[in-house]
Amino acid sequence: MKESEIRPKKLFKEYLNLSKKDAESFDQSSFETVNCISCDSTSSKIKYIKDGFNYHICESCGTLFCNPRPSLETLDNFYKNSLSAKFWFDEFLPKVEESRREKIFKKKATQLFELINKKKIHIKNLCDVGAGSGIFMEEMKKIRNDISYFAIEPGLVSSKKIFDKGFPVLSESVEHSKKWFEKFDFVVSLEVLEHVNKPLDFVNSINNLLKKEGYCLITTLGYEGFDILTLGKDSNSISPPHHLNFLSIKGFELLFKKAGFSEVQVITPGVLDVDIVLNSDKKSEFLRILKSRGNSVIKEFQKFLVNNKLSSHVWVLAKK
């Protein structure tokens, strides 16, 4: 998979320009100062300043986090009314939906059930938190149609699409999903954690949805990935006010343990780190030589990143 297949350059550039305008127009008077979102340490320092937003690095666990950060109310309003959010849902996603289905969701569904089978996890029902328009559930159902699928999706347009596809849907944020507490054998949430105001509240809510000894799989962005470490604040992943949270491997383990999970496994099965860096404007002797060695070496280097938890695409599998 190439970055351009899921994020066409021209379309993605327009989205990033709108995000920059949104970020620069934020009223920061309501921003909240927080401790480390992973370990609650008060010891952190500014690592990056981007579009008027400060990103701190925790000196205890190595997590990168926006601080101070928009309040929950401010973020809710942003995702409902901002130029970049509207462009993402109205313009960007419809044009790449089928490409993302083929390149992302089909593959993730296969990987998910391979992991479930490997762990010998028995599932009768599954909930997708932040399910978008329900594409991932459609792809999972093609593989396992003996499972009952449910969705939690706060977006009114998205949740209606899910309902029209025949899946039960709760049109709320996961933090307001009490009616479904202790209901599920398995919960998935793809690319949501990096956006939330309070990661601990989010992960606690995931835990609450699970039955005793149930499992969750959370996919998100991590700080200790090759592309983010190499590109720094020039990484498109560091995109305020959309992406606020970039946990370290240690940070993920601490956060999920704090939320009451008994077992936590962190893996980084990313495929785009090297492609993202080589497509950027970043110049270095290492990158020049890596590129000159050809596709076989580039693929081997990406495998090295995956095997050593050095990709920025993170999966956290946790047991209640």
N, C-alpha and C positions, 0 to 999 in steps of 0.2 A: 504493500500500500504506500502511496505517495501523499504528501500533505495536500497537494493541489487537487487530489481526487475528492477530498472531503471539505476543503477550504479553498475554493477557487480564488486565485490571487487578487483579482480586481474586486470581487464581491467582498472578500475578507478585508481588504484595505479600506473599503468604504465603511464597513462596520467598525473597524478600529478608529477611523477618523471621527465617527459619530460618538464612540465611547470616550474619546479624548475630549470632545466638546462637552459631553455630559459631565465628565469628571471635573473639568475646569469651572463648570457653572454651579457646582454643589455649594450649598450653604453649610459650612463646616461648624457653625455655632452649636449644632446639636450633636456633634460627634462625641463618642464615648471613648474614654481612655481605659484600656484593659490590660490585665496581666497576660502572660503567655497563654495562648489558647489551648496548649497541650498540657503543660505541667504546672501552670499557675504561678510560675516564677515572676518576681518583680524585676529581675535583672535582665534587661535587654537594651539594645542600642540601635539607632537608625542605620539600616543597611542601604536602602534606596529611597529616593524621593521621585515619584512619577506622577505627572499630571496633577500636582498639588497634594497627593496622598503619600503619607509616610509608611514605609514598611520596616518593621523592626525585626531583628534577629535575636532569638532567645539565647542568652549566654549559658543556659543550663542544658537545654535539650536540642538546640539548633533549629527550631521551627521558625519560619518566616511568616509574619502576620501583619496585616494592616493595623496601624495604631497611631492616633485614635481612629475610630471607625464609625461609619454611619449607623444610626440606631435602627432597630428592627422596623419601626414605622417608616423611617426615611427610605430604607431599602425596599419595603413593600410598595411604596409610592413610586420609587424609581423603576421597578420592574413592570409596573402598570402603565407608566406614562412617559418614560424617557424615549428619546429619539433612537438610541442604539437598541434598546429592548424591542421596540416596535419594528425596527428594520430587521432584527434577528428573526422574529417570529413571522413577520409578514412578507419579507423579501428573501432573506438568506435561506432559512430552512426549507421553504417550499421548493427552491431551485436545487437543493442538494439532498432532499429527503431520500430519494431512491438510491442515490450513490452511497449515502450513509447507511442505508439499510443493508446494501450489499457488502460494503467495505468494513462497517463497524458492527452493526447489530447482529447480523447472521453469525459472524465470527465469535462475538462475545457470547451469544447463546450457546454455541457449540463448546466454547471454552468453559462456560459456567457448568454445563452438565457433565463435562469431563472431570471437572474438579469435584462436583457433587458425587459422582460415581467413585472417584478415587478415595474420597473420604467416607464412602458408604453412608451418606446422609439420606434418610428416608423422608420424602416430602409428599404431603397430600394437598397442601395449598401454599401459595407464594404471593407476596405483595411487592409491587414495584413502586417505590417512593420517588416522586418527581418524575412520573412516567411519560411526560410530554404528550405525544399524540398516540401512544400505545404501540409503537413499532416494535420495541424490544419484546413486549409480551406476545405479539403476533409471531415473532421469530422463535421465541421459546416454545410456544404452543405447537409449532410445526415439528419440534423435536420431541416434546413430551405433552401429549394431549390428555394424559391421565391425571394432570394436576389442575386444580382450580386456581385461576389467576385473578388477582385483585389489584387495584391501582389507587394510589393517593396522589392527586395532582391539583394544586390550588388554582391553576389557570382555568378560567371559565371556558374559553374556546377549546383548549386542549382537553379538558375533562369531558366536554360534550363529545368530542371526537372519539374518546375512549369508550364512552357509554354507547355511542352509535355502533361501535365495533363489537358490542356484546359483553364487555367486561364490567363487573361491578366497580364503581369508582367513588371515592370519597373526595369531594372537592374542597379540601382544606389543606393547610400546611401540616406537615407531620407532627409539629408541636401541638396541634389541636385535633389529634386523632384518637382521643380517649375511647370512643365507642368501638374501636377495633383493637384495644389493648389485649395482649395475650391470645391473639387469634391465629397467628401464623407459624408454620414450621420454618419458613425461610423468607427473608426480606432482602431485596436488592435495591440499590440506589446508585444510579450512574451519573457521575459528574455534577453532583449537587453540593457536596461538602465544601468545596472551595468558595461557594457563593454565600454561605450562611453567616448571620450575625454572631451567633453563639454556637460554635461547634459542639460543645459539651451538651447543650440542650438538644441539639439535633441527634447526636448519637444516643443520648438517654432515651429519646423518643423512639428511635429504631429498636432499642432494647425492649421497651415497653410493648411493642407490637408483637414480640416473639413469645411463643410458648416456652416453658421450661426446656432447656437444652436445645432450643432452636438456634439457627444460624443466620447470619447476615453476610452479604457481600457488598462492600462499598467501594466504588471506583472514583478516583479523584486525581488531582494534581499533587505531586510531592516536590519539596524544595530540592532534594538531593539528586536530581536527575541531570544528565549530561547537558541537555539543551538549556535548561534554566541556569545551571551553574556556569555554563560557557557564555551565554548571552547576557546574563545579569539583568539589569533593569530594561535592557533593550529586547528582552524576550517578550513576544506577543502574549504569552501566558500570564505575565504580570500585567494585568489589564484592569485597573481600577475604573469604576467601583464594582465591576463584575466579579473579579477574582480577588478574594481577601485573605485566603488561608492556604499556606503551603507548608505542610508539616514535614518534619524530618522522619526517618524510619523510627527512631526512638520516640518521637512525638506521637506518631500514630499508636504505638504500643501503649504509651502512657495514657493517652486520651481514652482508648477503648477499655482499658483496665479500669480507669476511673469511672466509666459509665456502667461498670458491673459485668463486663464480659469475662468469662473464665479462661478462654483461650483466644489468642490473637495471632494471626499469621499475616505477615506483610510480604507481598511479592510485587515485582515491577515488570509486567509482561508487555512493555511498550514496544512499538515498532517504528516510531517516527523521529526519535531524538536526533539521530545523525542526519536524516533528511532535512529536518527543520534547520539545523545549524548550517548545513551546506547550502541551503537555499537563502540564508540570511546574508547580510552585508558584512558579517564578521570575517576578519582576515587574521590568519596566524600561520606560522610555518607548519605547525602540526596539522591544521585543517588542509593546507595545500598538499602536504604529503599524503594524508589520508585519502583525499579525493583522487590523487594521481595513481594510487594503488589499485583503483578499480572497484567494481561492484562486489566482487567476492570478498575483498578485505573489509569493505564498508558493512556488508552483511554480517561478517564475523565479529566486527567491532560492536554492532548493535546487539548481537547475541551475548557478547561479554557484558554489556551494560545490563541486560535483562537478568543474566545469571548472578550478577553481583549487586542487585538492588540499586542500580545506578541509572534507571530510566525514570523520567518524571511522571509516567503514567502508572499509578499505584492501584493495586487491589488489596483491600483489607478483608480477610475472612475471619469472622469472629463468632464464637459460641457463647450463648447465654449461660 
